């Protein structure tokens, strides 16, 4: 078996929506280092808080999903073993 290497003379040069990550990181660093001139009260961000019953419901649904995956895996495994 022989390895074949190919070269191309027509390289694709991306332009437009290309992001230079080094430049992005340096801009983000500059933004983080700037002092905040606006008062904290001027920013109105609403934080979403979950009720305790929502967390319990999410945990219950997660448990059902995990158990169903385990049940499907066991069912498939026993089905395959039965075919042997």
C-alpha positions as CSV (number, residue, x, y, z in Angstrom):
1,X,0.0,0.0,0.0
2,X,1.3,3.4,-1.0
3,X,0.5,6.8,0.5
4,X,-0.4,9.4,-2.1
5,X,0.1,13.1,-1.3
6,X,-1.8,15.7,-3.3
7,X,-1.2,19.4,-3.4
8,X,-3.5,22.1,-4.7
9,X,-2.6,25.4,-6.2
10,X,-6.0,26.9,-5.5
11,X,-6.2,27.6,-1.8
12,X,-9.4,28.9,-0.5
13,X,-8.9,32.3,1.2
14,X,-11.8,33.1,3.5
15,X,-12.8,36.7,3.8
16,X,-15.7,38.5,5.4
17,X,-17.0,36.7,8.5
18,X,-13.7,35.4,9.7
19,X,-12.8,36.1,13.3
20,X,-9.3,36.5,14.6
21,X,-9.4,35.0,18.0
22,X,-6.3,36.8,19.2
23,X,-7.8,40.1,18.3
24,X,-11.1,39.2,19.9
25,X,-9.4,38.2,23.2
26,X,-7.4,41.4,23.3
27,X,-10.5,43.5,22.7
28,X,-12.4,41.6,25.5
29,X,-9.4,42.1,27.8
30,X,-9.5,45.8,27.1
31,X,-13.3,46.0,27.7
32,X,-12.9,44.2,31.1
33,X,-10.1,46.5,32.2
34,X,-12.0,49.7,31.5
35,X,-13.5,51.3,34.6
36,X,-17.3,51.3,34.7
37,X,-18.5,54.9,34.5
38,X,-22.2,54.3,34.6
39,X,-24.0,53.9,37.9
40,X,-25.0,50.3,38.8
41,X,-28.6,51.4,39.1
42,X,-28.6,52.4,35.5
43,X,-28.3,48.8,34.4
44,X,-31.5,46.9,34.8
45,X,-30.9,43.2,34.4
46,X,-33.6,40.8,35.5
47,X,-32.3,37.6,37.0
48,X,-34.4,34.5,36.5
49,X,-35.0,32.7,39.7
50,X,-36.4,29.2,39.9
51,X,-38.9,28.1,42.4
52,X,-38.1,25.1,44.6
53,X,-40.8,23.0,43.0
54,X,-39.4,23.7,39.5
55,X,-36.0,22.3,40.6
56,X,-37.7,19.2,42.0
57,X,-39.7,18.7,38.8
58,X,-36.6,19.1,36.7
59,X,-34.8,16.5,38.9
60,X,-37.7,14.1,38.5
61,X,-37.8,14.5,34.7
62,X,-34.1,14.0,34.6
63,X,-34.4,10.8,36.6
64,X,-37.2,9.5,34.3
65,X,-35.0,10.2,31.2
66,X,-32.0,8.4,32.7
67,X,-34.1,5.4,33.7
68,X,-35.6,5.2,30.3
69,X,-32.2,5.2,28.7
70,X,-31.1,2.4,31.0
71,X,-34.3,0.4,30.3
72,X,-33.9,0.8,26.5
73,X,-30.2,-0.3,26.7
74,X,-31.1,-3.4,28.8
75,X,-34.0,-4.3,26.5
76,X,-31.8,-4.0,23.4
77,X,-29.0,-6.0,25.1
78,X,-31.4,-8.8,26.1
79,X,-33.0,-8.8,22.6
80,X,-29.6,-9.2,20.9
81,X,-28.5,-11.9,23.4
82,X,-31.8,-13.7,22.7
83,X,-31.1,-13.7,19.0
84,X,-27.7,-15.5,19.5
